[in-house]
C-alpha cells in the first residue's frame, strides 16, 4: 500500500476515494450474517489500514472517522478501476466481492459495466493488463499474488524446545525480522501461530483478543498470552520461491515456575495438525535431565520421522576446546539410544543467521549488531566453523554474495532447504 497510486493525488481526491471505498465495504458487510463477527472485524481493520495509510496526515485521519465517512456522489471514472481492486483486496472473498460489484454497478452509476467485468477478469487470471487499466495494474498484481498464495497448500511446522535454546531467535531468523519474543525470561506462555504472507508490505498482523494489522514492536513484545495468538508477516526466504508456511511456536517445556507451559506445548504436539517438527537444542543443555526427559517423551509419543533436530548456538564454540563434528556425532548417538533411528541434525547459529538475514534484506543493524556481525563473519569464514559441510548438496560457490556464502556457512541456507523442500 506504500506505493498505492492514489497517494499521488490531492488530499481532497484521496478523501473522496476513501469515502467511496468505505461506503461500498460497509454496505457489503451489512449483508453478512451476525455469526460472521470475525470476518467483519478483519474487513474493517483492513479498511482502517487504508484510511490510515492513504489519508496520511489529512485532518480526516482521526481513529473513529472512518465510520463517519459517507458516500456523496458517483465516483469519477478515472479512479473506479482502482476502487474495484481495493474492494477486492479488502474483502478477499469471492462471494463478498461479487456482492460489492453489484453494489458498485448500482451506486456508482457506471454506464460501462463492461469495464468492471474486465477488471474482475484481470483479477482472476494472468492476462496482460490493458493500457486502459494501467493505473490499477499494481493493485491487480497484488490481488493476484494474494489469491495465488492462498491457493497453495499450507505447510505447518511446529517448534519445540526447552528454555534458553534460542528457539525464538531461530524463528526470527527464518522470518527475517524480530517477530517472536526473544528473552532469557519465560517469554512464550502459550501456543503462537506465525503465518507468512505473499509479499512484503512492511506490515505485521497480530491477532489476540484484538486485531492489529500494523503491529508495533511494543505490541509484539507485550501482548497477552491468554487465548488464541496469531501473527502474520512476510517471511524473507534466502531462495526466491515463496511457500505458504505456518510456524507453530510452543512454550519451553522445562519452565519450573510455569508448569502449565509444558502442558500447552505437549498438548499442541499431540493434537495440532502439522507436517514436521523442529526440535531446538543447545550444546550446553545436551545431557541434562530436562533435555533427556523431553526427548524421551517425544520419542514415545510422536512420529519420529517428522523431526528436524536443530543444534543451535554454535557461535559459542571455541576452536581450542570445542568440536562441531564431535558434538553432532555425540548428539546423534544420544538420539539413537533414546529411539530415534536416523535423526536429521542441523547445526546452526540462530543469532548470526538472524543478523545475516537482516543484512540480506537491507535492514539496518544496530551498532552492537554490526559489531557482532563483523565478529561472527570472521569466525564462520574459518574452515572449522563452516557448517555447510554438514548439509547434503550445500557448498559455497565463488559466485555467492557475502550474505549467501555466510548463510551457507552458518547453517541457515541448508536448514531452509530442508524445511521448505521437505527433504527429511
Backbone torsions as a table, in degrees:
resi	resn	phi	psi	omega
1	UNK	NA	-16.6	-179.1
2	UNK	-64.4	-23.6	179.5
3	UNK	-107.2	20.7	-177.8
4	UNK	-59.3	130.9	-176.4
5	UNK	-60.9	-25.3	-179.1
6	UNK	-69.8	-18.1	-179.3
7	UNK	-62.9	-23.8	-179.2
8	UNK	-81.8	-6.7	-178.1
9	UNK	-84.4	166.3	178.7
10	UNK	-67.3	160.6	-177.2
11	UNK	-56.5	-42.1	-177.9
12	UNK	-63.8	-41.1	179.7
13	UNK	-64.2	-44.1	-179.9
14	UNK	-62.5	-39.8	179.2
15	UNK	-64.8	-43.1	177.8
16	UNK	-64.8	-37.5	-179.7
17	UNK	-64.0	-47.5	178.1
18	UNK	-62.4	-37.2	179.2
19	UNK	-61.6	-46.1	178.8
20	UNK	-65.4	-42.8	179.6
21	UNK	-61.5	-43.6	-179.9
22	UNK	-63.5	-43.2	179.6
23	UNK	-58.4	-48.2	-177.1
24	UNK	-64.9	-45.3	-179.0
25	UNK	-64.3	-45.7	-179.2
26	UNK	-62.8	-41.8	-179.5
27	UNK	-67.5	-36.6	178.4
28	UNK	-68.1	-49.0	-176.8
29	UNK	-66.2	-27.0	178.8
30	UNK	-62.5	-19.1	179.1
31	UNK	-83.1	-10.2	-177.9
32	UNK	-72.0	148.8	176.2
33	UNK	-65.7	151.7	-178.0
34	UNK	-62.0	-22.5	-179.0
35	UNK	-73.8	-11.5	-176.8
36	UNK	-90.7	41.2	-176.1
37	UNK	-60.0	-44.1	-177.6
38	UNK	-66.7	-39.1	177.3
39	UNK	-60.9	-46.3	178.9
40	UNK	-59.7	-42.7	-177.6
41	UNK	-61.2	-45.5	179.8
42	UNK	-65.7	-40.2	179.8
43	UNK	-61.6	-46.2	-178.0
44	UNK	-71.7	-29.4	174.8
45	UNK	-68.4	-39.1	176.4
46	UNK	-65.4	-37.9	176.9
47	UNK	-64.6	-40.2	178.7
48	UNK	-64.2	-35.5	177.5
49	UNK	-62.1	-42.2	174.9
50	UNK	-59.5	-45.6	-178.8
51	UNK	-57.9	-45.4	-177.9
52	UNK	-67.8	-45.3	-172.0
53	UNK	-83.8	-29.6	-177.8
54	UNK	-88.0	-31.1	177.2
55	UNK	-86.2	-20.2	175.8
56	UNK	50.9	-113.6	-173.4
57	UNK	-96.9	16.6	179.3
58	UNK	-66.1	160.0	-179.4
59	UNK	-65.1	-18.5	-176.8
60	UNK	-86.4	12.7	-174.9
61	UNK	-88.4	13.0	175.1
62	UNK	-60.4	144.7	-170.2
63	UNK	-55.3	-39.0	-174.8
64	UNK	-94.3	-1.9	-174.0
65	UNK	-69.8	-18.7	-177.3
66	UNK	-63.1	-29.2	179.7
67	UNK	-80.8	-12.6	-177.4
68	UNK	-97.0	-14.0	179.6
69	UNK	-64.9	135.2	-178.6
70	UNK	-123.0	151.0	178.4
71	UNK	-79.6	122.8	-171.3
72	UNK	-107.8	-33.5	-173.5
73	UNK	-154.9	161.1	177.8
74	UNK	-56.0	138.3	-175.2
75	UNK	-75.4	138.3	179.4
76	UNK	-61.5	138.2	-170.9
77	UNK	-61.0	-26.1	-176.2
78	UNK	-58.6	-31.7	-174.0
79	UNK	-110.9	1.5	-173.4
80	UNK	-67.2	-27.5	179.6
81	UNK	-67.0	-40.6	176.4
82	UNK	-65.0	-38.2	-177.9
83	UNK	-61.5	-42.7	178.0
84	UNK	-59.5	-45.9	-178.8
85	UNK	-63.0	-43.5	-178.0
86	UNK	-67.7	-36.5	174.8
87	UNK	-60.1	-44.2	179.2
88	UNK	-64.1	-41.7	-179.5
89	UNK	-66.1	-33.6	-180.0
90	UNK	-76.1	-41.2	-175.2
91	UNK	-80.6	-43.6	178.1
92	UNK	50.7	36.0	178.6
93	UNK	-146.0	124.7	-172.6
94	UNK	-58.2	-43.8	-177.7
95	UNK	-67.6	-40.0	178.4
96	UNK	-68.6	-38.1	178.6
97	UNK	-64.3	-41.9	177.8
98	UNK	-59.9	-43.3	178.4
99	UNK	-63.3	-42.5	179.6
100	UNK	-63.7	-38.4	178.7
101	UNK	-62.2	-41.3	178.3
102	UNK	-64.4	-38.2	177.2
103	UNK	-64.7	-40.9	-179.9
104	UNK	-65.1	-42.1	-179.6
105	UNK	-59.4	-36.9	-179.1
106	UNK	-82.1	-47.5	-171.6
107	UNK	-78.3	-32.0	-175.2
108	UNK	-90.7	-0.8	176.6
109	UNK	52.0	42.6	179.1
110	UNK	-84.2	119.0	-178.2
111	UNK	-71.2	-40.6	-177.0
112	UNK	-91.5	78.3	179.9
113	UNK	-66.7	-14.6	177.7
114	UNK	-62.8	-28.6	176.7
115	UNK	-64.0	-40.6	178.5
116	UNK	-64.2	-45.1	180.0
117	UNK	-62.3	-37.6	179.7
118	UNK	-66.4	-41.6	177.0
119	UNK	-62.1	-41.9	-179.9
120	UNK	-62.1	-38.7	176.9
121	UNK	-65.6	-41.1	179.5
122	UNK	-65.6	-32.6	177.5
123	UNK	-68.2	-33.4	-172.1
124	UNK	-90.7	-15.6	-178.1
125	UNK	-131.6	-177.9	-175.6
126	UNK	-103.8	23.8	-179.2
127	UNK	-64.4	153.9	176.2
128	UNK	-62.9	136.4	-176.9
129	UNK	-80.7	122.8	-179.5
130	UNK	-60.0	151.1	178.3
131	UNK	-55.6	-34.2	-178.1
132	UNK	-58.8	-28.1	-174.2
133	UNK	-110.1	16.4	-176.6
134	UNK	-61.4	-29.3	179.1
135	UNK	-59.2	-29.8	-178.4
136	UNK	-102.5	7.9	-172.4
137	UNK	-59.8	-42.3	-178.7
138	UNK	-63.8	-34.1	179.5
139	UNK	-74.7	-36.5	176.2
140	UNK	-62.1	-46.1	179.8
141	UNK	-63.1	-40.5	179.2
142	UNK	-61.2	-43.8	179.4
143	UNK	-65.2	-42.4	178.4
144	UNK	-59.4	-43.3	178.9
145	UNK	-60.3	-44.1	179.1
146	UNK	-61.0	-48.8	-177.0
147	UNK	-66.4	-41.5	178.2
148	UNK	-63.6	-39.2	-179.5
149	UNK	-65.8	-44.8	-179.3
150	UNK	-63.4	-31.3	-178.3
151	UNK	-72.9	-16.2	179.8
152	UNK	-72.2	150.6	175.3
153	UNK	-70.9	131.1	-178.5
154	UNK	-80.9	130.0	174.6
155	UNK	-97.3	130.4	-176.3
156	UNK	-117.4	126.9	-178.7
157	UNK	-127.7	124.7	179.4
158	UNK	-97.0	141.8	-176.2
159	UNK	-116.0	128.2	180.0
160	UNK	-132.3	153.6	-179.1
161	UNK	-174.5	163.3	164.6
162	UNK	-80.6	176.8	-178.1
163	UNK	-68.7	153.4	171.4
164	UNK	62.4	33.5	177.1
165	UNK	-100.6	-8.2	-177.5
166	UNK	89.3	23.2	-178.3
167	UNK	-59.2	-49.1	-178.5
168	UNK	-68.2	-35.2	176.7
169	UNK	-64.2	-39.0	177.2
170	UNK	-62.9	-42.9	178.5
171	UNK	-61.2	-42.9	178.2
172	UNK	-64.5	-34.2	177.6
173	UNK	-66.4	-39.4	178.2
174	UNK	-68.5	-37.7	179.9
175	UNK	-77.2	-38.2	179.5
176	UNK	94.0	19.5	177.2
177	UNK	-165.0	161.7	-177.8
178	UNK	-78.5	90.8	-179.5
179	UNK	-109.5	-50.4	178.5
180	UNK	-78.4	143.8	179.8
181	UNK	-66.8	136.4	175.7
182	UNK	-125.3	125.8	-177.0
183	UNK	-168.7	157.8	173.0
184	UNK	-78.2	-10.7	179.2
185	UNK	-82.3	174.2	175.7
186	UNK	-77.4	94.8	-169.7
187	UNK	-104.5	-9.6	177.7
188	UNK	-111.9	103.5	-173.0
189	UNK	-103.7	1.3	178.2
190	UNK	-160.3	178.5	178.2
191	UNK	-80.5	133.4	-179.0
192	UNK	-124.0	131.6	-178.8
193	UNK	-103.0	120.1	-178.3
194	UNK	-112.2	116.6	-176.3
195	UNK	-108.2	142.1	174.0
196	UNK	-90.9	161.4	-176.3
197	UNK	-113.1	165.5	-173.4
198	UNK	-69.3	-27.6	-177.1
199	UNK	-158.3	165.4	-179.0
200	UNK	-82.8	116.2	174.9
201	UNK	-118.7	7.8	177.6
202	UNK	65.3	18.2	175.9
203	UNK	-117.0	136.6	174.2
204	UNK	-112.8	127.1	-179.0
205	UNK	-92.9	135.3	177.8
206	UNK	-127.5	123.7	179.2
207	UNK	-123.4	113.2	172.8
208	UNK	-124.5	-124.2	171.9
209	UNK	-75.9	-19.1	173.7
210	UNK	-119.4	168.3	179.2
211	UNK	-121.3	130.8	174.0
212	UNK	-130.0	120.0	-179.5
213	UNK	-90.6	-4.1	174.1
214	UNK	-133.5	62.4	-175.1
215	UNK	-63.9	133.1	178.6
216	UNK	-86.6	169.5	177.4
217	UNK	-59.6	-38.4	179.0
218	UNK	-65.2	-40.3	179.0
219	UNK	-65.7	-39.4	-179.1
220	UNK	-71.2	-24.0	-179.9
221	UNK	-99.2	-7.2	-173.5
222	UNK	-130.3	16.7	-177.8
223	UNK	-76.5	160.3	-179.6
224	UNK	-76.9	131.6	-177.9
225	UNK	-80.5	-8.0	-179.5
226	UNK	-72.7	135.8	177.0
227	UNK	87.3	-172.7	-176.9
228	UNK	-74.0	135.8	-179.2
229	UNK	-126.4	124.5	176.9
230	UNK	-132.7	140.6	175.9
231	UNK	-131.2	136.1	176.6
232	UNK	-126.5	129.4	179.7
233	UNK	-155.6	159.9	177.8
234	UNK	-71.7	130.3	177.1
235	UNK	-94.4	118.1	-179.3
236	UNK	-85.4	96.1	178.7
237	UNK	-83.2	149.4	-179.4
238	UNK	-65.1	-46.8	175.8
239	UNK	-86.1	159.8	-164.8
240	UNK	-74.8	-29.8	-176.0
241	UNK	-64.3	130.3	-177.8
242	UNK	-103.6	106.1	178.2
243	UNK	-82.6	169.0	173.4
244	UNK	-99.7	116.8	-169.1
245	UNK	-136.1	144.8	170.6
246	UNK	-126.1	120.2	173.3
247	UNK	-96.5	127.5	-178.5
248	UNK	-105.3	107.2	-176.9
249	UNK	-90.6	123.8	-177.2
250	UNK	-114.0	157.7	179.7
251	UNK	-66.5	155.7	172.3
252	UNK	-63.2	138.5	-171.1
253	UNK	-88.3	-4.9	-176.8
254	UNK	-116.0	29.5	179.3
255	UNK	-76.3	100.6	-172.9
256	UNK	-59.6	-36.5	-177.2
257	UNK	-83.8	-10.0	-176.3
258	UNK	-131.0	76.6	-175.5
259	UNK	-61.6	-28.5	-177.2
260	UNK	-69.2	-20.2	179.8
261	UNK	-62.7	-41.6	177.7
262	UNK	-63.2	-38.4	178.6
263	UNK	-63.5	-45.4	179.0
264	UNK	-60.4	-46.0	-176.2
265	UNK	-63.6	-48.0	-176.4
266	UNK	-72.2	-30.8	174.8
267	UNK	-63.4	-41.3	177.9
268	UNK	-66.0	-42.3	-179.9
269	UNK	-63.9	-32.7	-179.1
270	UNK	-83.4	-35.3	-167.3
271	UNK	-115.9	-17.4	-179.1
272	UNK	-75.2	164.4	177.5
273	UNK	-99.4	123.5	179.9
274	UNK	-155.6	162.6	-177.2
275	UNK	-99.9	-25.1	-178.0
276	UNK	-156.0	163.3	178.3
277	UNK	-120.5	132.5	167.7
278	UNK	-103.0	117.9	178.6
279	UNK	-107.8	113.5	-175.7
280	UNK	-97.0	130.9	177.1
281	UNK	-130.3	154.4	176.0
282	UNK	-111.5	139.2	179.3
283	UNK	-55.0	-30.6	-178.6
284	UNK	-74.0	-14.7	-178.3
285	UNK	-102.8	-7.0	-179.8
286	UNK	-61.1	131.9	178.1
287	UNK	89.8	-7.5	178.5
288	UNK	-73.5	157.0	-179.8
289	UNK	-60.9	-40.5	-178.4
290	UNK	-62.7	-42.1	-179.9
291	UNK	-66.7	-45.8	179.4
292	UNK	-59.4	-41.5	-178.0
293	UNK	-62.6	-45.0	-178.6
294	UNK	-71.7	-38.6	177.5
295	UNK	-61.7	-41.7	178.7
296	UNK	-65.1	-39.1	178.8
297	UNK	-64.1	-43.8	178.8
298	UNK	-61.8	-45.5	-178.9
299	UNK	-62.3	-34.8	-176.9
300	UNK	-83.0	-23.4	-169.6
301	UNK	-117.6	-15.4	-172.8
302	UNK	-122.8	166.9	179.1
303	UNK	-76.0	103.5	-171.0
304	UNK	-69.5	-19.0	179.9
305	UNK	-76.9	-9.2	179.9
306	UNK	-92.3	3.7	-168.0
307	UNK	-99.3	134.7	171.1
308	UNK	-110.9	113.7	177.9
309	UNK	-88.0	125.3	-179.8
310	UNK	-109.7	112.4	176.9
311	UNK	-89.1	104.4	-169.0
312	UNK	-99.8	175.5	173.7
313	UNK	64.2	32.5	179.0
314	UNK	-75.3	-6.1	172.2
315	UNK	-68.3	-17.4	-179.9
316	UNK	-82.6	-7.2	-178.1
317	UNK	-72.6	152.7	177.0
318	UNK	-121.7	137.9	-176.5
319	UNK	-56.8	-37.3	-172.6
320	UNK	-79.3	-15.4	-174.8
321	UNK	-131.9	-13.8	-174.2
322	UNK	-123.1	148.9	177.2
323	UNK	-129.8	120.3	178.7
324	UNK	-62.2	-45.6	-177.2
325	UNK	-61.9	-42.8	179.4
326	UNK	-65.0	-37.9	179.1
327	UNK	-64.8	-43.8	179.3
328	UNK	-63.3	-45.7	-179.5
329	UNK	-65.4	-39.9	178.4
330	UNK	-65.3	-41.7	179.1
331	UNK	-65.6	-40.4	179.0
332	UNK	-62.0	-42.0	178.8
333	UNK	-63.6	-43.1	178.3
334	UNK	-61.2	-43.6	-178.7
335	UNK	-64.2	-40.1	180.0
336	UNK	-66.4	-35.7	178.3
337	UNK	-67.4	-32.3	179.6
338	UNK	-75.4	-28.1	178.8
339	UNK	134.3	3.7	177.6
340	UNK	-89.1	110.6	-169.9
341	UNK	-68.0	-56.6	-178.6
342	UNK	-127.7	71.0	-174.4
343	UNK	-65.2	138.7	173.8
344	UNK	-89.7	116.3	-176.7
345	UNK	-116.7	124.5	-178.2
346	UNK	-116.1	106.0	177.1
347	UNK	-77.1	143.2	-175.6
348	UNK	-163.4	158.7	162.4
349	UNK	-112.4	103.3	-177.3
350	UNK	-63.4	-38.1	-176.9
351	UNK	-67.5	-47.3	178.8
352	UNK	-67.8	-33.4	174.6
353	UNK	-58.8	-41.6	178.1
354	UNK	-62.2	-44.3	178.8
355	UNK	-64.4	-40.5	178.4
356	UNK	-62.4	-41.7	179.9
357	UNK	-65.7	-40.0	176.3
358	UNK	-60.2	-46.7	-179.2
359	UNK	-64.3	-41.3	-178.1
360	UNK	-63.0	-34.4	-176.8
361	UNK	-95.8	10.0	173.8
362	UNK	77.1	18.5	178.8
363	UNK	-84.3	153.7	-177.0
364	UNK	-83.0	127.9	175.8
365	UNK	-88.8	142.6	174.2
366	UNK	-66.7	169.9	-179.9
367	UNK	-59.5	-43.3	179.0
368	UNK	-65.8	-42.1	179.7
369	UNK	-63.6	-38.9	178.8
370	UNK	-64.2	-40.2	177.7
371	UNK	-64.2	-43.1	-179.4
372	UNK	-68.6	-36.3	177.0
373	UNK	-59.6	-45.2	179.5
374	UNK	-63.8	-41.9	-179.8
375	UNK	-63.3	-49.4	-177.5
376	UNK	-71.9	-29.1	175.9
377	UNK	-59.8	-44.7	178.9
378	UNK	-64.3	-41.0	-177.1
379	UNK	-66.1	-48.6	-174.8
380	UNK	-80.4	-3.2	171.9
381	UNK	-84.8	-6.3	176.0
382	UNK	-80.5	138.8	-178.1
383	UNK	-52.6	-37.2	-176.3
384	UNK	-69.8	-18.7	179.6
385	UNK	-105.8	4.0	-178.7
386	UNK	-74.5	102.4	-176.0
387	UNK	-81.4	-8.2	-179.7
388	UNK	-62.0	-26.6	-177.6
389	UNK	-67.0	-15.5	-179.4
390	UNK	-96.5	5.7	178.9
391	UNK	-117.9	122.7	-178.4
392	UNK	-63.1	130.5	175.6
393	UNK	79.8	6.5	179.4
394	UNK	-110.2	124.0	174.9
395	UNK	-149.9	147.9	179.7
396	UNK	-74.1	137.5	-178.4
397	UNK	-115.5	151.6	178.7
398	UNK	-59.5	-26.0	-178.0
399	UNK	-84.7	-5.7	-179.0
400	UNK	-67.2	141.0	171.0
401	UNK	-69.9	169.4	179.4
402	UNK	-57.8	-45.0	-176.6
403	UNK	-68.8	-40.0	179.0
404	UNK	-64.7	-44.9	179.3
405	UNK	-60.0	-43.5	179.8
406	UNK	-68.2	-36.2	178.7
407	UNK	-62.9	-30.6	176.0
408	UNK	-74.7	-44.7	-177.1
409	UNK	-67.8	-29.6	-176.3
410	UNK	-89.7	-7.3	175.9
411	UNK	99.5	-10.8	-175.8
412	UNK	-68.0	-43.6	-178.4
413	UNK	-59.2	-47.8	-179.3
414	UNK	-65.7	-40.3	179.3
415	UNK	-63.6	-43.4	179.4
416	UNK	-63.4	-37.2	177.9
417	UNK	-62.0	-39.2	179.1
418	UNK	-69.6	-45.7	-177.8
419	UNK	-63.9	-50.4	-174.1
420	UNK	-81.6	-27.2	-179.3
421	UNK	-90.7	-16.4	178.4
422	UNK	72.6	23.5	-177.4
423	UNK	-86.7	69.6	-179.9
424	UNK	-80.5	NA	NA
